[in-house]
Amino acid sequence: MLYQSFLIKYAEIGTKGKNRYLFEDALMKQIRHALKTVDGSFAVTKEIGRIYVKAEGDYDYEDVIEALKTVFGIAWICPMFQTGEKEFESVKKELLEYVRQVYPSRDLTFKVDSRRADKNYPVYSEQMNRDLGEAVLKAYPEMKVDVHQPQVMLHVEVRNVVNIYSQMIPGPGGMPVGTNGKAMLLLSGGIDSPVAGYMIAKRGVKIEAVYFHAPPYTSERAKQKVVDLAKLVARYAGPIRLHVVNFTDIQLYIYEQCPHEELTIIMRRYMMRIAQAIAEESECLALITGESIGQVASQTVQSLAATNDVCTMPVFRPVIGFDKQEIVDISEKINTYETSIQPYEDCCTIFVAKHPVTKPNIRTIRYSEEKLKENIDQMTKTAIETREVMMCW
């Protein structure tokens, strides 16, 4: 059977009360955007509690499912048969034809679950369950009823039209992108930050990203790796505006003026300062990092406190309590892992001290930064003004 329609089910959106239509409209917008990657034409419509995707002509079924699996806010994708013929005997025939086409091997247990959203419909839901189940048993005696743990749940919904479906393909869940403001992701070439961006986007936050490039110490391949990662995250988060900041002069200046064991912390503090300045300019409300407690020297609790010291806007760290394997598992799920492990170093790994401080004292760090004040403000301003901006999708 070539399904022409898909029922899109959501979860959290259903709790939004009078504002629910705003979330539904945002979800429909994201669905339309995702389907632009698929050959074919599709109509995305809604009625109370339901969103529909209808193919208007030929299309590739697998491509549509894969596209819909990237849309945050979708709980379930239900390929379905939809008919405008609501007379009960016609519904029986349509259900039997659906079973014939979808289940050529019918040595299965089943249950019928009917819902009568149209309360003027003359047949009650319980009666529909019995009569439709009886019709299936008569037509296909090899099938058996199991009301507790059926292998196949045959859903029949009587609304403005009749929806018949049995498959429920998991979506990514979460909230539609753009319903919870915008934040700036500090995107490196590693495993963690793309996962962090994905996780915050899943909560409905629109993402921009900033990458700190240090030529000639980091190559163009390292930069392209980050662009590729931004594009992979953009499959879920929507188009991402990527800000590429030349950080070389600032890093060298810190390297020359500050104690080497404090290099990583001080560099991170200036990255956060620059990221916040760009975030404010872009009307972002928070920063996002891929930091995880204790993973490296710059991510101890003391180091995170020292980094946070320079920020006035919230810093979201969605993988803060994850171990490395948990982060890797998500990166594999969203297809960023193989790109992240490509051997092109970013600026954080080039200037690493042999013995970095793991429990920095904030007052000591501030004192060390006093040695930079002659030039650092102008260098920071220049880095922001000369950044490269590109769209990734």
C-alpha positions in Angstrom: 0.0 0.0 0.0 1.3 3.5 -0.9 0.2 5.6 2.0 -1.0 9.0 0.9 -1.5 10.4 4.4 0.3 10.6 7.7 -1.2 11.3 11.1 1.3 13.3 13.2 0.8 12.9 16.9 2.3 15.2 19.5 2.7 14.8 23.3 3.8 17.9 25.3 2.0 20.3 23.0 -1.3 18.8 24.1 -0.7 20.3 27.6 -0.5 23.9 26.4 -4.1 25.0 26.9 -5.2 28.1 25.1 -1.7 28.6 23.6 -1.6 25.2 22.0 -2.4 26.6 18.5 0.9 28.5 18.6 2.9 25.3 19.2 0.8 23.5 16.5 1.5 26.2 14.0 5.2 26.1 14.8 5.2 22.3 14.4 3.5 22.6 11.0 6.1 25.1 9.9 8.9 22.8 10.9 7.2 19.8 9.1 6.9 21.8 5.9 10.6 22.8 6.2 11.7 19.2 6.7 9.7 18.0 3.8 11.4 20.4 1.4 14.3 17.9 1.4 11.9 15.2 -0.1 10.9 15.0 -3.7 7.2 15.5 -4.0 4.5 17.9 -2.9 2.8 17.7 0.5 -0.1 19.5 2.2 0.2 20.0 6.0 -3.1 20.7 7.7 -4.6 20.4 11.2 -7.8 19.9 13.0 -8.5 19.7 16.7 -5.8 17.6 18.3 -4.5 16.3 14.9 -1.9 17.3 12.3 -2.0 15.7 8.9 0.6 15.3 6.1 -0.9 14.4 2.8 1.1 13.6 -0.3 -0.1 15.2 -3.5 1.3 12.8 -6.0 4.2 10.3 -6.0 6.9 10.4 -3.3 9.5 8.2 -1.6 8.0 6.7 1.6 11.3 6.1 3.4 12.5 9.6 2.7 9.3 11.1 4.2 9.7 9.1 7.3 13.3 10.0 7.7 12.5 13.7 7.2 9.7 13.6 9.8 12.0 11.9 12.3 14.1 15.1 12.5 11.2 17.3 13.5 11.1 18.1 17.2 7.6 18.1 18.6 6.5 14.9 16.8 5.8 12.0 19.2 4.5 9.5 16.6 4.3 9.2 12.9 1.3 7.2 11.7 1.1 6.2 8.1 -2.6 5.9 7.4 -5.4 5.3 5.0 -7.9 8.2 5.0 -11.4 8.2 3.4 -14.2 10.6 3.3 -16.8 7.8 3.1 -18.2 7.5 6.6 -21.1 5.1 6.1 -20.4 2.2 8.5 -20.5 -0.6 6.0 -18.0 1.4 3.8 -15.8 1.8 6.9 -15.8 -2.0 7.3 -14.8 -2.5 3.7 -12.0 0.1 3.9 -10.6 -1.6 7.1 -10.6 -5.0 5.5 -8.8 -3.6 2.4 -6.3 -1.9 4.7 -5.6 -5.2 6.5 -5.3 -7.1 3.2 -2.7 -4.6 1.8 -0.7 -3.9 4.9 -0.6 -7.4 6.4 -0.2 -10.0 3.5 0.9 -12.6 6.2 -2.0 -12.5 8.6 -1.0 -15.1 11.2 -1.3 -12.3 13.8 -3.2 -11.2 16.9 -5.1 -8.0 16.7 -7.4 -5.5 18.5 -9.6 -2.8 17.1 -9.5 0.6 18.8 -12.2 2.9 17.5 -12.7 6.6 18.4 -15.8 8.6 17.5 -14.6 12.2 17.5 -17.8 13.0 15.5 -20.4 12.6 18.2 -23.2 12.7 15.7 -21.9 9.4 14.2 -24.7 6.8 14.7 -22.4 3.9 15.8 -20.8 4.2 19.3 -17.1 3.4 19.8 -17.7 0.1 21.7 -20.1 -1.2 19.1 -17.6 -0.2 16.3 -14.9 -2.2 18.1 -17.1 -5.3 18.2 -18.5 -5.0 14.7 -15.2 -4.2 13.0 -13.4 -6.9 14.9 -16.1 -9.4 13.9 -15.7 -8.3 10.2 -11.9 -8.8 10.4 -12.3 -12.3 11.9 -14.8 -13.4 9.2 -12.7 -12.1 6.4 -9.4 -13.3 7.7 -10.0 -16.3 10.1 -6.2 -16.9 10.5 -6.1 -13.7 12.6 -7.0 -13.9 16.3 -8.2 -11.4 18.8 -6.0 -10.4 21.8 -7.3 -7.5 23.7 -4.4 -7.4 26.2 -1.2 -7.7 24.1 -2.1 -7.7 20.4 0.6 -7.8 17.7 -1.5 -5.3 15.7 -3.6 -2.5 17.0 -6.1 -1.4 14.3 -7.0 2.3 14.9 -10.2 3.7 13.4 -10.9 7.3 14.0 -14.2 8.9 12.8 -13.7 12.6 12.5 -14.5 14.9 9.5 -13.0 11.9 7.6 -12.2 8.4 8.7 -8.6 7.6 9.6 -7.4 4.0 9.6 -3.9 3.2 10.8 -1.9 0.6 12.8 1.8 1.6 12.6 3.1 4.2 15.0 6.7 5.2 14.2 8.5 7.1 17.0 9.4 10.7 16.4 12.1 12.7 18.2 9.7 14.2 20.8 10.5 17.5 22.4 9.1 20.9 21.4 8.9 22.6 18.0 12.0 24.7 17.3 11.4 28.4 17.7 8.8 28.2 20.5 11.3 28.8 23.3 13.6 31.7 22.3 17.1 31.6 20.8 20.5 30.7 22.2 24.1 30.7 21.1 26.0 27.4 20.9 29.8 27.3 21.4 30.5 24.8 18.7 33.8 23.1 18.5 34.9 20.1 16.4 34.4 17.7 19.3 31.7 15.2 20.2 30.0 17.1 23.0 29.0 20.5 21.7 26.9 19.2 18.7 25.1 16.9 21.1 24.5 19.9 23.5 23.0 21.9 20.6 20.8 19.1 19.6 19.5 18.7 23.1 18.7 22.3 23.6 17.0 22.6 20.2 14.8 19.6 21.2 13.3 21.9 23.9 12.2 24.3 21.2 15.2 26.7 21.3 16.4 28.2 18.0 20.1 27.8 17.7 22.9 30.0 16.4 26.6 28.9 16.8 30.0 30.4 17.3 33.3 28.7 16.4 36.7 29.9 17.4 39.3 29.4 14.6 43.0 29.8 15.0 44.8 29.8 11.7 47.5 28.8 10.9 47.5 26.6 14.0 44.1 25.1 13.0 43.6 24.2 9.4 40.8 24.9 7.0 39.9 21.2 7.3 39.2 21.9 11.0 36.9 24.8 10.1 35.1 22.7 7.4 34.6 19.9 10.0 32.7 22.4 12.2 30.6 23.6 9.3 29.7 20.0 8.6 28.7 19.5 12.2 26.6 22.6 12.1 24.8 21.2 9.0 24.2 17.9 10.7 22.7 19.6 13.8 20.7 21.8 11.5 18.8 18.7 10.2 17.0 18.8 13.6 17.4 22.4 14.7 16.6 24.2 11.4 19.1 26.5 9.6 21.9 27.6 11.9 23.8 30.9 11.5 27.4 30.1 12.2 29.8 32.8 13.4 33.5 32.0 12.8 35.8 34.1 15.0 39.5 34.4 14.3 41.0 33.7 17.8 44.7 33.4 16.9 45.9 36.8 18.1 44.0 36.6 21.4 45.4 33.1 22.1 48.9 34.1 21.3 48.6 37.2 23.5 47.3 35.1 26.4 50.0 32.6 25.9 52.7 35.3 26.1 51.3 37.2 29.1 49.7 34.6 31.4 50.9 31.6 33.5 50.8 28.6 31.3 48.9 26.4 33.8 46.0 29.0 33.5 46.0 29.2 29.7 43.0 27.0 29.1 40.8 28.7 31.7 41.7 32.2 30.6 41.1 31.3 26.9 37.8 29.8 27.8 36.8 33.0 29.7 37.5 35.1 26.6 35.6 32.7 24.4 32.6 33.1 26.7 33.0 36.9 26.7 33.1 37.0 22.9 30.3 34.4 22.5 28.1 36.5 24.9 28.8 39.7 22.9 27.8 38.0 19.7 24.8 36.4 21.4 23.5 39.8 22.6 24.0 41.3 19.2 22.0 38.3 17.7 19.2 38.7 20.4 20.0 35.3 21.9 19.0 34.8 25.5 21.5 32.2 26.6 24.8 30.4 25.8 25.1 26.6 25.2 28.2 24.5 25.8 29.0 20.9 25.7 30.8 20.8 29.1 30.5 17.7 31.3 31.7 17.8 34.9 35.2 16.3 35.3 35.7 15.3 31.7 38.8 17.5 31.2 40.8 20.0 33.4 38.7 23.0 32.2 35.4 21.2 33.2 35.9 20.6 36.9 33.4 22.4 39.1 36.0 25.0 40.1 36.9 25.5 36.4 33.3 25.8 35.4 32.8 28.4 38.1 35.8 30.4 36.9 34.4 30.3 33.3 30.9 31.2 34.4 32.3 34.2 36.3 32.5 36.3 33.1 28.9 35.6 31.9 25.9 37.6 32.7 23.4 35.6 30.6 22.4 32.0 31.5 24.7 29.2 30.3 23.0 25.9 29.4 25.1 22.8 29.8 22.7 19.9 28.8 25.3 17.1 29.0 26.8 18.3 32.3 25.9 15.1 34.2 26.6 12.7 31.3 29.6 10.4 31.0 31.4 10.2 27.7 29.7 7.0 26.5 26.2 8.6 27.0 27.3 11.5 24.9 28.7 9.3 22.3 25.5 7.3 22.1 23.5 10.4 21.3 26.1 11.6 18.8 25.8 8.3 17.0 22.0 8.6 17.0 22.1 12.0 15.3 25.0 11.1 13.0 27.5 13.6 14.2 30.0 11.1 15.8 31.9 10.1 12.6 32.4 13.8 11.7 33.4 14.7 15.3 36.2 12.1 15.5 37.9 13.3 12.3 41.5 14.2 13.3 41.5 17.9 12.8 42.3 19.8 16.0 40.4 22.9 17.1 42.0 25.9 18.9 41.3 24.5 22.4 43.6 21.5 21.8 46.5 23.4 20.2 47.4 25.6 23.2 46.8 23.1 26.0 49.2 23.4 28.9 51.2 20.4 30.0 49.9 20.8 33.6 46.7 22.8 33.5 45.2 24.0 36.8 42.2 21.9 37.8 41.0 24.0 40.7 41.5 27.6 39.7 41.0 30.4 42.1 38.8 33.1 40.5 40.7 35.9 42.2 44.0 34.6 40.9 42.6 34.2 37.4 41.3 37.8 37.5 44.7 39.0 38.7 46.4 37.2 35.8 44.0 38.8 33.3 45.2 42.2 34.5 48.3 41.6 32.4 46.1 41.6 29.3 44.2 44.8 29.8 46.5 47.0 27.6 45.4 45.3 24.4 42.8 42.7 25.0 39.7 44.9 24.7 40.7 46.1 21.2 41.7 42.6 20.2 38.3 41.2 21.3 36.5 44.0 19.5 38.5 43.3 16.3 37.8 39.5 16.5 34.0 40.2 16.8 33.9 42.8 14.0 36.0 40.6 11.6 34.1 37.3 12.2 32.8 35.4 9.2 29.1 34.5 9.2 27.6 31.8 7.2 24.3 29.9 7.1 24.3 26.1 7.6 21.4 23.9 6.7 
